[in-house]
Amino acid sequence: MKIALQMYSVRAAVSDKETFFAALEKVKEMGYEGVEFAGCFGADAAMLREKLAELGLTALGCHEGLGNIDKSDMDELLAFYHAVGVENFVCAGGPVGTREELTHLCSQMKRLREKAEKLGMKVGYHNHTHEFKPLEDGTLPIEEIAACCPLELDTYWSFVAGKDNRLYMRQKKAEIGLVHIKDGSADGKRPSAIGEGETDIQAVLDAAKENGLKWVIVEVETDGPDGFSDVQKSIENLRSKYTL
């Protein structure tokens, strides 16, 4: 499997277009083969696509929160990322604690999916833990979300929510389009580099392989002083401690 990086992981080192491009260069040097964006910091689509081609990085995906999706022109947002060459447009999360919130989210994801498919793009939804908490009527938000769009399963937050990732990924094979690997403590309070926490990373990798996924996406939520140390540790640990 190939390894991509969610660029949120190096947020401490990125503040504008120049530092964003420098971060992409560094990520490539570390051995990551693809990236998932968390903002493009003023880079225009053509320039960013050219930079990715120069580096040999795949634009695997992008993250946009529901709030930004709600206030943006959906067609323009998708057109920008399509011009960059992004394969997967992912909603980074949104409120689903009430029936009204869940209905709104699902409606937006359906609209996104219809529009993205016309451009040859896929959509997905990135979970945290709150999607696994039932509503007052017993509905599990994650189930309704998965019924309207593929999941980008964040396997750290599903672990914190009490799921056995290997079993869950087997059960939801048809509904999982992308996978985030992330590590930290079981209570969700202490993030770490991959291989330094309590997530069963090998189980996630095995399940991803069994499901036929070609990529895994690393996300690091630690606040390192330079933004890169734990990203470097993560890919090193993936290659030395686990079977990809």
C-alpha positions in Angstrom: 0.0 0.0 0.0 1.0 3.6 -0.6 1.3 6.2 2.1 -0.2 9.7 1.9 -0.1 12.4 4.5 -2.9 14.6 5.7 -1.3 18.0 5.5 -3.0 19.2 8.7 -0.2 17.2 10.4 2.3 19.9 9.5 0.1 22.9 10.3 2.6 24.4 12.7 5.0 24.9 9.7 2.6 26.3 7.2 1.2 29.8 7.1 1.2 30.9 3.4 1.8 29.7 -0.1 5.6 29.6 0.2 5.7 27.6 3.4 3.0 25.3 2.0 5.1 24.5 -1.0 8.1 24.1 1.2 6.2 21.6 3.3 5.1 19.6 0.3 8.8 19.3 -0.7 9.7 18.1 2.8 6.9 15.6 2.9 8.0 14.2 -0.4 11.6 13.9 0.9 10.4 11.9 3.8 8.9 9.3 1.5 5.2 10.1 1.4 3.7 9.4 -2.1 0.5 11.4 -1.8 -1.1 14.2 0.2 -4.5 15.2 1.4 -5.0 18.9 1.7 -6.3 20.9 4.7 -6.4 24.2 2.9 -4.2 25.5 0.0 -3.0 28.8 1.5 -3.6 31.0 -1.5 -2.1 28.7 -4.1 -4.0 28.8 -7.4 -5.0 25.5 -8.9 -2.7 25.5 -11.9 0.4 26.4 -9.8 -0.4 23.7 -7.2 -1.0 21.0 -9.8 2.3 21.9 -11.4 4.1 21.7 -8.0 2.6 18.3 -7.3 3.7 17.0 -10.8 7.2 18.4 -10.2 7.4 16.5 -6.9 5.7 13.4 -8.1 3.0 13.6 -5.4 -0.6 12.3 -5.8 -3.3 14.7 -4.8 -5.2 11.9 -3.1 -7.8 14.1 -1.3 -8.8 17.4 0.4 -10.6 18.2 3.6 -13.3 20.9 3.9 -15.4 21.3 7.0 -19.2 21.3 6.7 -19.2 25.0 7.8 -17.1 26.0 4.8 -19.1 23.7 2.5 -22.3 25.4 3.7 -21.0 28.9 3.0 -19.2 28.2 -0.3 -20.4 27.8 -3.8 -20.3 24.0 -4.0 -19.6 24.0 -7.8 -16.7 26.4 -7.5 -15.2 24.5 -4.6 -15.3 21.2 -6.4 -14.1 22.9 -9.6 -11.0 24.2 -7.8 -10.0 20.9 -6.4 -10.8 19.1 -9.7 -8.4 21.6 -11.5 -5.7 20.7 -8.9 -6.2 17.0 -9.7 -7.7 15.9 -6.4 -9.3 12.5 -6.5 -11.4 12.6 -3.3 -13.3 15.5 -1.8 -13.8 14.8 1.9 -16.0 16.5 4.4 -13.8 16.8 7.5 -16.7 16.6 9.9 -19.8 18.4 11.1 -22.3 18.5 13.9 -24.7 15.5 14.0 -26.0 15.6 17.5 -29.6 16.2 16.5 -31.9 14.9 13.9 -31.9 18.3 12.1 -28.1 18.4 12.0 -27.8 14.9 10.7 -30.4 15.5 8.0 -28.6 18.6 6.9 -25.2 16.9 6.8 -26.6 14.0 4.8 -28.4 16.3 2.4 -25.2 18.2 1.7 -23.2 15.0 1.2 -25.7 13.7 -1.3 -25.5 17.0 -3.2 -21.7 16.9 -3.2 -21.6 13.4 -4.4 -23.9 14.1 -7.3 -21.8 17.1 -8.4 -18.5 15.4 -7.8 -19.4 12.4 -9.8 -20.0 14.6 -12.9 -16.3 15.7 -12.6 -15.1 12.1 -12.1 -14.3 12.8 -8.4 -15.3 10.9 -5.3 -16.6 12.2 -2.0 -16.2 11.0 1.5 -16.9 11.8 5.2 -14.2 11.9 7.8 -15.4 10.8 11.3 -14.5 11.7 14.8 -16.1 10.0 17.8 -19.4 11.9 18.0 -20.8 10.1 14.9 -20.8 6.9 16.9 -23.0 8.3 19.6 -26.7 7.5 19.1 -29.3 10.2 18.9 -32.3 10.3 21.3 -34.3 8.1 18.9 -31.4 5.5 18.8 -30.2 6.4 15.3 -26.4 6.1 14.9 -25.3 9.0 12.8 -22.3 7.1 11.3 -24.8 4.6 9.8 -26.9 7.2 8.1 -23.8 9.1 6.8 -22.4 5.8 5.4 -25.7 5.3 3.6 -25.3 8.5 1.6 -21.6 8.6 0.9 -18.4 6.6 1.4 -16.6 6.9 4.7 -13.0 8.1 5.2 -12.6 6.1 8.4 -10.4 7.7 10.9 -9.3 4.6 12.7 -8.0 6.4 15.8 -11.3 8.1 16.5 -13.2 4.9 15.8 -10.8 3.1 18.3 -11.5 5.8 20.9 -15.2 5.3 20.2 -14.8 1.7 21.2 -14.7 0.0 17.8 -12.5 -3.0 17.0 -11.1 -1.6 13.8 -10.3 -4.8 12.1 -13.8 -6.2 12.7 -15.5 -2.9 11.9 -13.5 -2.5 8.6 -14.5 -6.0 7.5 -18.1 -5.3 8.3 -18.2 -2.0 6.5 -15.9 -2.9 3.6 -18.4 -1.6 1.0 -18.8 1.7 2.8 -15.2 2.6 3.4 -13.4 4.4 0.6 -10.4 5.8 2.4 -8.6 5.2 5.7 -6.8 7.5 8.1 -4.2 5.9 10.4 -3.5 7.9 13.5 -2.2 7.0 17.0 -2.5 8.1 20.6 -4.0 7.1 23.9 -7.2 5.1 24.2 -9.0 8.0 25.9 -8.4 10.3 23.0 -6.4 12.9 25.0 -2.8 12.2 24.1 -2.0 12.0 20.4 1.3 10.5 19.2 3.3 9.6 16.2 2.3 6.4 14.5 3.7 3.4 16.5 3.9 5.3 19.8 0.3 5.1 21.0 -2.3 2.5 21.8 -4.0 2.0 18.4 -3.6 -1.4 16.8 -1.9 -0.1 13.7 -1.2 -3.5 12.2 -4.8 -4.6 12.5 -5.8 -1.4 10.6 -3.2 -2.1 7.9 -4.2 -5.7 7.5 -7.9 -4.8 7.2 -7.1 -2.1 4.7 -5.2 -4.6 2.6 -8.0 -7.2 2.9 -10.4 -4.5 1.8 -8.4 -3.9 -1.3 -7.4 -0.3 -0.5 -4.4 1.1 -2.3 -3.6 3.9 0.1 -3.5 4.7 3.8 -3.4 8.3 5.0 -1.3 9.3 8.0 -2.6 12.1 10.2 -0.6 13.3 13.2 -2.3 15.5 15.7 0.6 16.2 18.0 1.9 19.8 18.4 5.6 19.3 17.7 7.9 22.3 17.8 8.6 22.2 14.0 5.6 20.4 12.7 7.6 17.6 11.1 9.3 15.5 13.7 6.3 13.2 14.4 5.4 13.1 10.7 8.9 11.8 10.1 8.7 9.3 13.0 5.4 8.0 11.7 6.6 7.0 8.2 9.8 5.5 9.7 7.8 3.5 12.2 5.3 2.4 9.5 8.1 1.0 7.5 10.1 -0.6 10.3 7.5 -1.8 12.8 4.7 -2.9 10.6 3.9 -4.9 7.4 2.4 -2.7 4.7 
